[in-house]
C-alpha cells in the first residue's frame, strides 16, 4: 500500500547491419515505470565508441514511459558492442548493450554463368563496324540500397586504343601519329554499357550488357593498314552513388568502386576475289549465257566471314550467300545473261554480314551488313542479223513506208496499244469544208479518220472534235455512270479553289510571321539595320582553334545510353571550377528557367556530376566559446540549375548560412559551415541537405571542443650575462608563447615566491595572444647580494591551462 516506483529498461539496442557512410543513426529505448510513484534514472557510459545519449538522467512518472535516444556514428567499419550502465531507482544498476555491425558498401562484378568475381572481360577479335556483347552481373553486397553509375576510364594507366600489342616495341613507337590521333577519340562510342546506371536493392543482382564496337583509326597517308589489327585495353569503373534514401556518397573523396578491364581486337575484313575486282565476261548474243568461276578467299586467321551478293540485272551469282571459315576459300559462279543488246558495266555490291546494334534498341544485336566490297562486271551483248521480207501493201499508205509506198518491211513497224488519234487546228485546213460548218469556232479540234476506235472515250466537255475534211462535229459518247455531273464538276472546282486559297493564306501568314520576326530582331537600339557579316572577311581558323572547339563539344552532356568518361568529367569539372561564384546567388528559384530546372528529377549520372563535399567536415581542436568556419564546396557540372537546401537542427551549427542556394550551370560555390560550442569533449553530428527537394545527402561534422591553451618554447631557461654591460650587472633572455588554437588567450605570469623571494622578472607580465599567433616575453635576472640564482613562474591562462617555467642565472665567479 506504500507508493513506490518500479522501473524497467530494455537490455539491448541492436542497430543491425548498417553501411559505413559517416552518418549518425539513432534508435530509442524506453524506460517504463509500472509503479505508483515517480522514479529517477541515470545513464553513464565510459566506452571507446562515441555515443550520444539524450537524456542521461531524468524522472519517469508512474504508469508512463520515458524514451532515451542513442546515436552512433557509422564512420568506421567493424562490430560495435558497447555497454551502458543505467541506475534505476529502486532497482539498482543494470546494463544495456549497444550492438551494431558496420560494413563497407561493396559493389561486385560477377560472371553470369560462374558467379565468380570478374576482373577482366576479353571480347576477342571483332570485325570493324560490327559488335559483340557480353553480360555481367552487378551484385550489391551491402544491407542498404545502392545507386550506381558506370564510368569509362579513358585516361587510365595501361589503357590502349588501336595499338597492335603483338608488334615489337620499335614498331609501336614509330607509329606515334596513331597514338596522338586517338587522344581526341570519343571512347564512349567503342564501349556501350546497358544500363549504365541504376539502383540495386540490398543483396540484389542486376544483369548488365557490355557491347564492344571497334572502329578503325586512320593512319597517315602512305601507310598500308588494310591488314593491320588494332587492340584495345580499356577500364570500366562501377561506382556507388547513393543508397536507399538517395544519399550521395563522398564524391570529393574516393568512392567505393569496382574496376573491370575490357580487352578486344578490331580486325578488317580480308576477303579477296580471284579474278577480281574487275571481271570481264565473253561477248554473247541475246538469249545466251557466259560464266566466270571466281574464288573467294578469307585470309583472316581469327574470324569467319559471311557474304551476300546484291541482285543486279543481266547477271546471276551462284551461290548468292555463304559463309567462309577462317583461312578457307569458296568458289562462286558469275553468270552473264543479257536481256537486251548493248555493253553493260555495272558495280556489284558484296555485303559482309555481321551483328550490329539497332538504333532504337541498343540492347538487341541485329544481323545486318556492316561492310561492303565492290566488284566491276563488264559484259557485251551483240545483235544477230535478221532477214527482212517485203510484202505489197495494196491499201492505205501506212505510217512507215519506203520511197514508193509499195513495199513494207515486215516486223519493223512500231505498234502501240492505244488507238492513234491525229489532232490539229481546224483553221489550218479549209479544203472540202462543208458550207454548213464554215462558221465553226477556231478553237475546235480536228480528228483524223482513223480515230473512230477512240471517239467514244470520255473527254473534256468544253472541247469539240470535227472531221478533217468537212468539219462535221464528231460524236463523243459520255458514260453517265462514270462521268461527273454538272453539280459534281462545280463542286470539284469549288474544292480546288478552296484549298488553293487555304494554301495561299498559310503562305501569307508564314511570310507575315517571318517579317515580324525579322522586325523584332533588328528593331532595337543596338542594331542600325546592317545585314549580319555584310562586307566582313571570314576569320582564318587554325588547327589549334579547331581542337579547342572540339574540346568544348566534348563537354556537352551525352544521352542516357552513352557512358560517362573520366576525361569528359575532368573537362567539365575544369570549366566549372574556373567559374567560381561566392556571393549574389539566389536563395530560391525565381526565373522561369530556374523553376523548370530545379523541379527536375535527376538521374544517377546527373547526381554523379554534382560534387558536394567534403563529406566529413573536421574542425579539429576548437576552443569553447569560439566561432570557426569550414567551407562546404558545391560544384555543379550540369547544364541546368540546381537548388541546394541545408537542414540543420544542431545548436552548435545554428550560425551557418545561407541555408539555401540556387547554383547556376557549370558553376562552383561554397557555403560556410559555422561551428560554436560551450561544451568540452568530442562532437560528432550530421546534417542533411537536399538537391531539388528530391535527392538527399548528409555531411558529418567532427570537432573536439577544448579549452584555451598556450605553449612555451622552453620549460627551462638559462640566463647569461649580456655582452657589453658591466660584468654580472644584468642577465637577459627570451621565451616565446605560442597559441595554436582558434581563440585569443589571456595570460598572466605569476612568480612562485620562496623564502629567499625571487630576483627574476618577466615582461609583459600579462596580456593576450591572438589565435594562431605567438608572443615573445623577456626574462631578466637582477643580480644583487643574496639574490637567488633560480626562480619559477607559472603561466596562467584564463579559463585554460597552467605551465611552469624554471629560470637559472649562470653566474661566473672571477678570482
C-alpha positions in Angstrom: 0.0 0.0 0.0 3.0 2.3 0.3 3.5 4.1 -3.1 6.8 3.0 -4.8 8.3 3.0 -8.3 9.0 0.0 -10.4 11.4 0.9 -13.3 12.2 -1.4 -16.2 14.5 -0.9 -19.2 15.3 -3.0 -22.3 18.5 -4.9 -22.1 19.8 -4.4 -25.7 19.7 -1.9 -28.5 20.6 -3.6 -31.8 21.1 -1.4 -34.9 21.7 -4.4 -37.1 23.9 -4.3 -40.2 24.5 -0.8 -41.5 26.9 0.6 -44.1 29.9 2.8 -43.2 28.8 6.1 -44.8 29.7 8.5 -41.9 26.2 9.0 -40.9 24.7 9.4 -37.5 21.9 6.9 -36.9 19.6 6.8 -34.0 17.4 4.4 -32.0 15.3 4.9 -29.0 15.0 2.8 -25.9 12.2 3.0 -23.4 12.3 3.2 -19.6 8.9 2.2 -18.2 7.6 2.8 -14.7 5.0 0.3 -13.6 4.8 1.5 -10.0 2.6 4.1 -8.4 5.3 6.7 -7.6 7.8 8.6 -9.7 11.3 7.1 -10.2 14.6 8.5 -11.3 17.3 7.1 -13.6 20.8 7.9 -14.5 22.8 6.6 -17.5 26.7 6.6 -17.6 29.0 5.5 -20.4 32.8 5.2 -20.5 33.4 3.2 -23.6 35.6 3.8 -26.7 32.9 4.4 -29.3 31.4 7.8 -29.1 27.7 7.6 -28.2 25.3 10.5 -27.9 22.7 9.8 -25.2 19.8 12.1 -24.5 18.7 12.4 -21.8 21.3 10.9 -19.5 19.1 11.3 -16.4 15.5 12.1 -15.6 12.3 11.2 -13.8 9.7 8.7 -15.0 6.2 9.4 -13.9 4.1 6.5 -12.6 2.3 4.4 -15.2 4.3 6.1 -18.1 7.4 5.6 -20.2 10.5 7.7 -20.9 12.2 7.5 -24.3 16.0 7.7 -24.4 17.7 8.5 -27.7 21.0 6.8 -28.5 23.1 7.9 -31.5 26.1 6.1 -33.1 28.3 7.2 -35.9 28.9 4.8 -38.8 32.3 6.2 -40.0 34.5 3.1 -39.3 33.6 -0.4 -40.4 33.6 -3.0 -37.6 31.5 -4.5 -34.8 30.1 -2.2 -32.2 29.4 -3.8 -28.8 29.3 -1.3 -26.0 27.6 -1.3 -22.7 25.6 1.4 -20.9 25.3 1.5 -17.1 21.8 2.5 -16.0 21.0 3.3 -12.4 17.2 2.8 -11.8 15.7 4.0 -8.6 14.6 1.0 -6.5 16.1 -1.4 -9.0 19.8 -0.8 -8.7 22.3 -0.7 -11.6 21.6 -2.6 -14.8 23.4 -2.9 -18.1 22.2 -2.1 -21.6 24.2 -3.5 -24.6 24.6 -1.4 -27.8 25.2 -3.6 -30.8 25.8 -2.9 -34.5 27.7 -4.3 -37.4 29.1 -1.5 -39.6 30.1 -2.9 -43.0 31.5 -1.3 -46.2 29.3 -0.7 -49.2 30.6 -3.2 -51.7 29.7 -3.4 -55.3 30.9 -6.6 -57.1 31.1 -7.6 -60.7 30.2 -11.3 -61.1 30.1 -13.7 -64.1 26.6 -14.7 -65.3 27.3 -18.4 -65.6 30.0 -19.0 -63.0 29.1 -16.4 -60.4 32.7 -15.6 -59.6 34.2 -12.1 -59.3 35.3 -10.8 -62.7 38.4 -8.7 -63.2 38.6 -8.8 -67.0 36.4 -9.4 -70.0 38.0 -10.4 -73.3 35.8 -9.7 -76.3 38.3 -11.3 -78.6 38.6 -10.4 -82.3 35.7 -8.4 -83.8 35.4 -7.0 -87.3 35.5 -3.2 -87.6 31.9 -2.0 -87.9 30.3 -5.0 -86.2 29.6 -5.5 -82.5 29.9 -8.2 -79.8 28.2 -8.3 -76.5 29.0 -9.9 -73.1 26.8 -10.0 -70.0 27.8 -9.5 -66.4 26.0 -9.3 -63.0 26.3 -6.4 -60.6 25.9 -7.5 -57.0 25.1 -5.2 -54.1 26.8 -6.9 -51.2 25.5 -4.5 -48.5 22.4 -4.2 -46.4 21.1 -1.0 -48.0 20.1 0.1 -51.5 22.7 1.5 -53.7 22.6 3.8 -56.7 25.4 3.1 -59.2 26.8 4.5 -62.3 29.4 3.3 -64.9 32.4 5.5 -65.8 34.8 4.7 -68.5 38.4 5.3 -67.6 39.7 6.6 -70.9 42.9 8.1 -69.3 43.9 5.2 -67.0 47.4 3.9 -66.9 47.7 0.8 -69.0 44.9 1.7 -71.4 45.5 1.2 -75.1 43.4 2.1 -78.2 44.2 0.9 -81.7 47.7 -0.4 -81.0 48.8 -3.8 -82.2 50.1 -5.3 -78.9 51.8 -8.2 -80.8 54.1 -5.8 -82.7 57.6 -5.0 -81.5 58.3 -2.0 -79.3 60.3 -0.3 -82.0 57.4 -0.6 -84.5 54.9 0.6 -82.0 57.0 3.6 -81.1 57.4 4.6 -84.7 53.6 4.8 -85.1 53.2 7.7 -82.8 50.9 9.5 -85.1 48.1 7.0 -84.4 48.7 7.4 -80.6 48.3 11.2 -80.9 45.2 10.8 -83.1 43.4 8.5 -80.6 43.7 11.1 -77.9 40.7 13.0 -79.4 38.6 9.9 -80.0 35.3 9.6 -78.1 35.9 6.3 -76.3 32.3 6.0 -75.3 31.4 5.1 -78.9 33.6 1.9 -78.6 32.1 0.6 -75.4 28.4 0.6 -74.6 27.0 -0.4 -71.2 23.3 -1.0 -70.9 22.1 0.0 -68.4 24.9 2.5 -67.5 23.1 3.5 -64.2 20.6 2.1 -61.9 19.6 1.1 -58.3 20.3 -2.1 -56.6 18.3 -3.4 -53.6 20.1 -5.0 -50.6 21.9 -8.1 -51.8 20.4 -7.9 -55.3 21.9 -8.8 -58.6 21.3 -6.9 -61.8 22.2 -8.0 -65.4 24.3 -5.6 -67.4 25.2 -5.9 -71.1 28.5 -4.7 -72.4 28.9 -4.1 -76.1 32.2 -3.8 -77.9 32.1 -2.0 -81.3 35.7 -1.4 -82.6 36.2 1.5 -85.0 39.1 1.8 -87.4 41.5 4.7 -86.8 43.0 6.1 -90.0 46.8 6.3 -90.1 49.0 8.7 -92.0 48.9 8.8 -95.8 51.0 6.2 -97.5 50.7 3.6 -94.7 49.0 0.4 -95.8 46.8 -0.5 -92.9 44.4 -2.8 -94.7 45.6 -5.9 -92.9 46.6 -4.3 -89.5 44.6 -5.2 -86.5 44.0 -2.8 -83.6 44.0 -3.9 -79.9 42.0 -2.2 -77.2 42.6 -2.2 -73.4 40.0 -0.1 -71.5 38.9 0.1 -67.9 35.3 0.4 -66.8 34.5 1.5 -63.3 31.2 0.9 -61.5 30.9 3.5 -58.7 28.3 3.7 -55.9 26.5 7.0 -55.9 23.9 6.6 -53.1 21.8 4.4 -51.0 18.1 3.7 -50.3 17.3 7.3 -49.2 19.2 8.7 -52.2 22.1 9.9 -50.0 25.1 10.9 -52.1 28.5 9.4 -51.4 31.6 11.5 -50.7 32.3 12.4 -54.3 35.2 14.6 -53.4 36.9 11.6 -51.7 37.5 8.3 -53.4 34.1 6.5 -53.7 33.6 2.8 -53.4 34.1 1.3 -56.8 34.7 -1.9 -58.8 37.0 -1.7 -61.8 36.6 -4.1 -64.8 39.2 -4.4 -67.5 37.9 -4.7 -71.1 40.1 -6.1 -73.9 39.4 -6.8 -77.5 40.8 -6.5 -81.0 39.4 -4.9 -84.1 40.1 -6.7 -87.4 39.5 -5.6 -91.0 37.6 -7.8 -93.5 40.2 -9.7 -95.6 38.1 -11.2 -98.4 39.9 -11.5 -101.7 38.5 -12.4 -105.2 40.3 -14.3 -107.9 39.7 -13.0 -110.5 38.8 -9.5 -109.4 37.9 -6.8 -108.7 37.2 -6.2 -112.4 35.6 -9.2 -114.1 35.1 -9.3 -117.9 32.6 -11.7 -119.5 32.8 -13.1 -123.0 30.7 -11.4 -125.7 27.4 -13.2 -126.3 24.1 -12.8 -128.2 20.6 -12.3 -126.6 19.3 -15.5 -125.0 22.8 -16.8 -124.5 24.8 -17.0 -121.2 28.5 -16.8 -120.3 30.1 -17.8 -116.9 33.2 -16.9 -114.9 34.4 -19.0 -112.0 35.7 -16.8 -109.1 37.4 -18.0 -105.9 36.6 -16.2 -102.7 39.3 -16.5 -100.0 39.1 -15.5 -96.4 42.6 -14.5 -95.4 41.7 -13.8 -91.8 43.3 -16.1 -89.2 40.8 -15.4 -86.5 37.2 -14.9 -87.8 35.0 -16.4 -90.5 33.2 -14.2 -92.9 29.6 -14.2 -94.2 28.9 -12.7 -97.6 25.8 -11.8 -99.6 25.7 -10.6 -103.2 23.1 -8.0 -104.2 20.9 -8.8 -107.2 21.6 -6.8 -110.4 20.0 -7.1 -113.8 21.5 -9.4 -116.6 23.9 -11.0 -114.0 23.4 -14.1 -111.9 25.5 -15.4 -109.0 25.5 -18.9 -107.5 25.6 -19.1 -104.6 24.3 -15.6 -103.6 25.0 -16.1 -99.9 27.5 -18.1 -97.9 30.0 -18.4 -95.1 33.7 -18.9 -95.4 35.7 -20.2 -92.5 39.0 -18.7 -91.4 41.9 -19.3 -93.8 39.5 -21.0 -96.3 38.2 -20.4 -99.8 35.0 -20.9 -101.7 34.1 -21.0 -105.4 31.3 -18.8 -106.8 30.0 -18.8 -110.4 29.2 -15.4 -112.0 26.8 -15.7 -115.0 26.1 -13.1 -117.7 22.6 -13.5 -119.2 21.7 -10.3 -121.1 18.1 -9.5 -122.0 18.9 -6.7 -124.4 21.6 -5.5 -126.7 24.4 -3.3 -125.5 27.5 -3.0 -123.3 27.0 -3.4 -119.6 29.3 -2.0 -117.0 27.8 -2.5 -113.5 29.0 -2.3 -109.9 28.4 -5.5 -108.0 27.9 -4.9 -104.2 29.1 -7.6 -101.9 27.6 -7.2 -98.3 29.6 -8.6 -95.4 27.0 -9.8 -92.8 27.6 -9.5 -89.1 26.0 -8.4 -85.9 25.4 -4.7 -85.0 23.3 -2.6 -82.7 19.9 -1.2 -83.6 19.3 2.5 -83.3 16.1 2.2 -81.4 17.0 -0.7 -79.1 20.7 -0.8 -78.2 20.2 -3.9 -76.1 19.5 -6.1 -79.1 22.1 -7.2 -81.7 20.7 -7.3 -85.2 22.2 -9.2 -88.2 23.0 -6.6 -90.8 25.6 -5.6 -93.4 28.5 -3.8 -91.7 30.9 -3.7 -94.6 30.7 -3.7 -98.4 33.1 -4.7 -101.2 32.6 -3.6 -104.8 33.3 -5.6 -107.9 33.0 -4.4 -111.5 31.2 -6.6 -114.1 31.7 -5.9 -117.8 29.7 -7.7 -120.4 28.8 -7.1 -124.1 25.6 -8.4 -125.8 25.8 -8.3 -129.6 22.8 -8.2 -132.0 22.0 -11.0 -134.5 21.4 -10.4 -138.3 17.8 -10.6 -139.4 16.4 -11.2 -142.9 13.9 -8.6 -143.9 10.9 -9.7 -146.1 9.0 -7.2 -148.1 5.3 -7.5 -148.9 2.9 -5.5 -151.0 0.6 -3.0 -149.2 -2.5 -2.6 -151.5 -4.4 -0.4 -149.1 -4.0 2.9 -147.5 -0.5 4.3 -147.2 1.0 3.2 -143.9 2.6 5.4 -141.3 6.1 4.0 -142.1 6.8 3.2 -145.8 9.5 3.1 -148.4 10.1 5.6 -151.1 7.3 4.3 -153.4 5.0 3.2 -150.6 4.6 -0.2 -152.2 6.8 -2.4 -150.1 6.9 -2.6 -146.3 9.5 -4.3 -144.2 7.7 -6.9 -142.0 8.4 -6.6 -138.3 10.0 -3.1 -138.4 6.8 -1.1 -137.7 6.0 0.1 -134.2 2.6 -0.9 -132.8 1.0 0.9 -129.9 -1.6 -0.4 -127.6 -3.6 2.9 -127.8 -5.6 4.0 -130.9 -3.9 6.6 -133.0 -5.6 10.0 -132.8 -4.5 12.8 -135.0 -5.3 16.2 -133.7 -4.7 19.6 -135.3 -6.2 23.1 -135.5 -9.2 23.4 -137.8 -8.1 26.8 -139.0 -5.1 25.3 -140.8 -7.2 23.3 -143.3 -10.2 24.6 -145.3 -10.3 22.1 -148.1 -13.6 20.3 -148.5 -15.1 22.2 -145.6 -18.9 21.9 -145.8 -20.8 25.2 -146.1 -22.8 24.4 -143.0 -19.5 24.3 -141.0 -17.9 27.4 -142.4 -18.7 29.4 -139.3 -17.3 26.9 -136.8 -15.2 28.1 -133.9 -11.5 28.5 -134.5 -10.5 26.6 -131.3 -12.3 23.4 -132.4 -10.0 20.4 -132.7 -9.9 18.2 -135.8 -9.7 14.4 -135.7 -8.3 12.1 -138.3 -10.4 9.3 -139.9 -8.5 6.6 -138.1 -9.6 7.8 -134.6 -13.0 6.0 -134.8 -12.0 3.5 -132.1 -11.2 6.3 -129.7 -14.1 8.6 -130.5 -16.3 7.2 -127.7 -13.8 7.9 -124.9 -14.7 10.5 -122.3 -13.2 13.9 -123.0 -13.4 17.4 -121.7 -16.8 18.8 -122.3 -15.7 22.2 -123.4 -13.8 20.8 -126.4 -15.3 19.8 -129.7 -13.8 17.5 -132.3 -14.6 17.8 -136.0 -13.6 15.8 -139.1 -10.5 16.8 -141.0 -12.4 17.4 -144.3 -16.0 18.5 -143.8 -15.5 19.8 -140.3 -18.6 17.8 -139.2 -18.8 17.5 -135.4 -17.8 14.1 -134.3 -19.9 12.0 -132.0 -18.5 11.9 -128.4 -20.0 9.4 -126.1 -20.0 10.1 -122.3 -20.9 7.3 -120.0 -23.2 8.8 -117.3 -22.3 6.1 -114.8 -18.6 7.1 -114.7 -18.6 10.7 -115.7 -19.2 13.7 -113.4 -22.5 15.5 -113.4 -22.7 19.3 -113.7 -23.1 19.7 -109.9 -20.2 17.4 -109.2 -18.0 19.3 -111.6 -18.9 22.6 -110.0 -18.3 21.1 -106.5 -14.9 19.8 -107.6 -13.9 23.2 -109.0 -15.0 24.9 -105.8 -13.0 22.5 -103.7 -9.9 23.2 -105.8 -10.4 26.9 -105.3 -11.0 26.5 -101.5 -7.7 24.5 -101.0 -5.8 26.9 -103.3 -7.0 29.8 -101.2 -6.2 28.0 -98.0 -2.6 27.2 -99.0 -2.2 30.8 -100.2 -3.4 32.1 -96.8 -1.0 29.8 -95.0 1.9 31.1 -97.1 0.9 34.7 -96.5 0.6 34.1 -92.7 4.1 32.5 -92.7 5.6 35.4 -94.6 4.0 37.8 -92.2 5.4 36.0 -89.2 8.8 35.9 -90.7 8.7 39.6 -91.5 7.5 40.4 -87.9 10.3 38.2 -86.5 12.9 40.0 -88.6 11.5 43.3 -87.5 11.8 42.5 -83.8 15.3 41.2 -84.3 16.6 44.3 -85.9 14.3 46.9 -84.2 16.5 47.7 -81.2 18.8 50.4 -80.1 21.9 48.4 -80.9 21.2 47.4 -84.4 21.3 50.0 -87.1 19.8 47.9 -89.9 23.0 46.4 -91.3 22.9 42.8 -92.5 24.9 40.4 -90.4 28.5 40.0 -91.6 27.9 42.1 -94.7 31.3 43.1 -96.1 33.3 41.3 -93.4 36.0 38.8 -94.1 35.8 35.3 -92.7 38.3 34.6 -90.0 41.1 32.1 -90.6 40.6 29.0 -88.5 43.8 27.4 -87.3 44.2 23.8 -86.2 44.5 25.0 -82.6 41.2 26.7 -82.7 39.6 23.6 -84.2 40.9 21.5 -81.3 39.6 24.0 -78.8 36.1 23.8 -80.4 36.4 20.1 -80.4 37.1 20.0 -76.7 34.2 22.4 -76.0 32.0 20.0 -77.9 33.1 17.2 -75.7 32.0 19.0 -72.6 28.4 18.7 -73.7 26.4 16.0 -72.0 25.7 12.8 -73.7 22.4 10.9 -73.9 21.4 8.3 -71.3 22.8 5.4 -73.3 26.3 6.8 -73.6 28.9 6.2 -70.9 30.5 8.8 -68.8 34.2 9.1 -69.3 36.9 10.3 -67.0 38.3 12.8 -69.5 34.9 14.4 -70.2 34.1 14.7 -66.5 37.5 16.3 -66.0 36.9 18.7 -68.8 33.5 19.7 -67.5 34.9 20.0 -63.9 37.7 22.3 -65.0 35.2 24.6 -66.7 33.0 24.6 -63.6 36.0 25.2 -61.2 37.1 28.2 -63.3 33.7 29.8 -62.8 33.6 30.4 -59.1 30.7 32.4 -57.6 30.9 33.2 -53.9 28.1 35.7 -53.4 25.0 37.0 -55.1 23.3 33.7 -55.7 19.5 33.3 -55.3 18.1 31.5 -52.3 15.1 30.4 -54.2 14.3 29.8 -57.9 12.9 33.0 -59.4 13.0 32.9 -63.2 11.0 30.5 -65.3 14.1 28.6 -66.4 15.3 28.2 -62.8 11.9 26.9 -61.7 11.9 24.5 -64.5 15.4 23.2 -63.9 15.0 23.0 -60.1 11.9 20.8 -60.4 13.8 18.1 -62.4 14.3 14.6 -61.0 18.0 13.9 -61.6 19.3 10.6 -62.7 22.3 8.7 -61.1 24.6 10.1 -63.9 23.5 13.6 -63.2 23.9 13.2 -59.4 27.4 11.8 -60.1 28.3 15.1 -61.7 27.2 17.2 -58.7 30.1 17.4 -56.1 29.1 18.4 -52.6 31.8 18.0 -50.0 33.8 17.1 -48.2 31.5 14.5 -46.8 33.2 14.9 -43.4 34.0 18.4 -42.1 36.7 18.0 -39.5 37.1 21.2 -37.5 39.9 19.7 -35.4 40.5 21.3 -32.0 38.1 24.1 -31.4 38.1 26.3 -28.3 34.9 26.6 -26.4 33.1 30.0 -26.7 34.8 30.5 -30.0 33.5 30.5 -33.6 35.1 28.8 -36.5 34.0 28.0 -40.1 34.7 25.5 -42.8 33.7 25.6 -46.4 31.2 23.1 -47.8 32.0 23.1 -51.6 29.3 22.8 -54.2 30.3 22.1 -57.8 27.5 21.9 -60.4 28.8 20.2 -63.6 25.4 20.0 -65.2 23.9 22.3 -67.8 20.9 23.1 -65.6 20.3 24.9 -62.4 20.2 23.0 -59.1 18.7 24.0 -55.8 20.6 23.2 -52.6 18.8 23.4 -49.3 20.5 22.6 -45.9 18.6 21.4 -42.9 20.4 22.0 -39.6 18.8 21.2 -36.3 22.1 21.2 -34.3 22.6 24.0 -31.8 26.3 24.2 -32.4 25.8 24.9 -36.2 22.9 27.5 -35.9 25.1 30.4 -37.2 25.5 28.6 -40.6 24.2 30.5 -43.5 22.9 30.8 -46.2 20.9 27.5 -45.9 19.5 27.7 -49.5 21.2 28.5 -52.8 20.4 28.1 -56.5 23.6 27.1 -58.2 23.8 28.1 -61.9 25.1 25.6 -64.6 28.8 24.8 -64.7 29.4 26.9 -61.5 31.4 26.4 -58.3 30.4 27.9 -55.0 30.6 27.2 -51.3 28.5 27.6 -48.1 30.4 28.4 -44.8 29.6 26.0 -42.0 30.0 27.8 -38.7 30.7 25.8 -35.5 30.4 27.1 -32.0 30.1 25.1 -28.7 30.2 25.7 -25.0 30.7 22.0 -24.0 34.1 20.3 -23.8 34.6 17.0 -25.5 34.3 15.3 -28.8 31.5 16.4 -31.2 30.0 14.2 -33.9 26.8 15.2 -35.6 25.5 15.1 -39.2 23.2 17.4 -41.0 21.3 16.7 -44.2 20.8 18.6 -47.5 18.5 18.2 -50.5 19.0 18.7 -54.2 15.9 20.0 -55.9 13.9 18.9 -52.9 14.1 15.3 -54.0 17.6 14.0 -53.6 19.0 13.8 -50.1 22.6 13.9 -48.8 24.4 14.3 -45.5 27.6 15.7 -44.1 29.3 14.6 -40.9 30.7 17.3 -38.7 33.6 16.3 -36.4 35.2 18.6 -33.8 37.0 18.4 -30.5 35.9 21.1 -28.1 38.9 22.1 -25.9 39.7 24.9 -23.6 42.1 27.8 -24.3 45.8 26.6 -24.1 49.2 28.2 -24.5 52.5 26.6 -25.1 56.1 27.7 -24.2 59.1 27.4 -26.4 61.1 26.1 -23.4 60.3 24.9 -19.9 63.7 25.8 -18.5 65.8 29.0 -19.2 69.4 29.7 -18.5 70.3 33.4 -18.3 73.8 34.5 -19.3 75.3 38.0 -18.8 74.5 40.4 -21.6 77.7 41.3 -23.6 78.7 45.0 -23.4 77.3 45.5 -20.0 79.3 45.5 -16.8 80.1 42.1 -15.6 77.3 40.4 -13.8 75.2 43.5 -13.8 72.3 42.3 -16.0 71.2 38.8 -17.3 68.5 38.6 -20.0 66.9 36.1 -22.3 63.5 35.5 -24.0 60.9 32.9 -24.1 58.1 32.6 -26.7 54.5 31.8 -26.0 52.5 30.0 -28.7 48.7 30.0 -29.2 48.0 27.2 -31.6 44.2 27.3 -31.2 41.4 29.4 -32.7 40.6 31.7 -29.8 42.6 34.5 -28.2 44.2 33.6 -24.9 44.6 35.9 -21.9 47.7 35.1 -19.8 49.4 36.2 -16.6 52.9 35.5 -15.3 52.8 34.6 -11.6 56.1 34.1 -9.8 56.4 31.4 -7.3 57.7 33.1 -4.2 60.0 31.2 -1.8 61.7 32.2 1.4 64.5 33.9 -0.4 62.0 35.6 -2.7 62.9 36.0 -6.4 65.3 38.1 -8.5 63.6 37.3 -11.8 61.0 39.4 -13.7 59.1 38.8 -17.0 57.8 41.4 -19.3 55.0 41.6 -20.3 53.6 40.3 -17.1 50.2 39.8 -18.7 48.4 40.2 -21.9 46.7 38.4 -24.9 48.0 36.1 -27.6 45.8 36.1 -30.7 44.7 32.9 -32.3 47.4 31.1 -34.2 50.0 33.7 -33.2 52.9 33.9 -30.8 54.4 36.4 -28.4 57.9 36.9 -27.1 58.5 37.6 -23.4 61.7 38.9 -21.9 63.1 37.3 -18.7 65.5 39.4 -16.6 67.6 38.4 -13.6 68.6 41.2 -11.3 71.9 40.4 -9.5 72.4 41.5 -6.0 73.6 40.5 -2.6 71.9 37.3 -1.6 69.9 37.1 -4.9 68.7 33.6 -5.6 70.1 32.2 -8.9 67.0 30.1 -9.6 63.3 31.1 -9.9 60.0 29.7 -11.1 57.0 31.3 -12.8 53.5 30.0 -13.6 52.0 30.9 -16.9 48.3 31.1 -16.0 45.8 31.1 -18.9 42.4 32.5 -18.1 39.9 29.6 -18.4 42.8 27.5 -19.7 45.9 25.6 -18.7 48.8 26.4 -16.4 52.5 25.9 -17.3 55.6 26.2 -15.0 58.7 27.9 -16.2 62.1 27.4 -14.5 64.8 30.1 -14.7 68.5 29.8 -13.9 71.2 32.5 -13.8 74.6 31.4 -14.9 77.0 33.4 -12.7 80.7 33.3 -13.3 83.0 33.9 -10.2 86.3 35.7 -11.1 89.3 35.1 -8.9 
